[in-house]
Amino acid sequence: MCTSICFKFNGQQRNKIAGANRGPSAIMDSTSSNAKAKASSPRWGILRRALLRGSLALPDKQSETSIKHISRKASQGFNLIPCQLVDSQSEESSDSNSRDACVCYTLPIDTSPRVFVHQRITDRADLHDFEICNKYDIDNTGLVCNWPSEEVLAYYCLSHADMFRCKRVIELGSGYGLAGLVIAVFSEALEVVISDGNPQVVDYIQRNINANSAAFGGTKVKSLRLHWNQEELSDISNTFDVIVASDCTFFKEFHKSLAQTVKLLLKNKGPSEAIFISPKRGDSLDKFLVEVKECGLRSSVDEVYDTKVWTRHQGFINDDDLWPNYEKDHCYPLLARITL
């Protein structure tokens, strides 16, 4: 089993950990102080082993059990966009990118255009990941995998290409940038900005932009390191027709700044909107939408927004073998629309 670890630090050095292999994963919400206390010991145990070993490998059964205790994992996804591994490098390689692989996504439309995404495939994080998270007050979830909600967002954007045509678009918390790349390849958008707060992730985004640049046509595409706590966004404030984001509402401490960022980025002259694809994850999505309202923005939530996504969801509910441990609250992404 391949297990990936993601970290979020603030000034008090707190961390949140999520497990994931190639498919969907949702961090387990603690519902009581006792649950939080029980989860904290294995978390710090993992960190201690990382400091002693210099990497976050999980070689023993006790470590695996600890990860299971604090994480929610599954090995399947919505499988809306066919993909295959086209290149990988051995971890024994001396190359600095030996942890990486290139995945080819074939978009399910008549011309079958392809999108190439370079991403990590290793099952461990090194101490440099800790340092980056701590330095920039960010998490490393964007390095773990292409999360299921990102694939759903990419598929939704592909199915609604007209909403991006001749528009300025930005993706927030993009991870490896699959949705932004799909928009850039297929929608004839005027400009697509693919952003993340983690500079390591932004390096991958730029690499993926370079790998797909021949398919962008006249669309201008660029990467951007964007932290949601920035009070001013200078030349990009109120310039975007559409904002897209997937699974960006889990960390509640970022809700207020994320809502403010949306308000700062949306174009205030003419129609504009933000599209968020995210599971409820307990009360996390609801609390984000409260912050959205307090910022003076309007929102609506759709549960059934795409027939194919909904059909897959119902299949997972009715057949546990298709997606073991599938739970609607943690796994099924809702669609939230936000406007000025």
ABEGO torsion letter per residue (X at the ends): XBBBBBBBBBAAGBBBBBBBBABBBBBBBBABAAAAAAAAAAAAAAAAAAAAAGBBBBABAAAAAAAAAABBBBABBAGABBBBBABBBBAABABAAAABBBBBBBBBBAAGBBBBBBBBABABBBAAAAAAAAAAGBBAAAAABBBAAAAAAAAAAAAAAAAABGBBBBBBGAEAGAAAAAAAAAAGBABBBBBBABAAAAAAAAAAAAAAAAAAEABBBBBBBBBAABABAEAABGABABBBBBGAAABAAAAAAAAAAAAAABBABEBBBBBBBBBAGEAAAAAAAAAAAAAGBBBBBBABABAAAAAAAAAAAABAAABBGBBAAAABBBBBBBBX
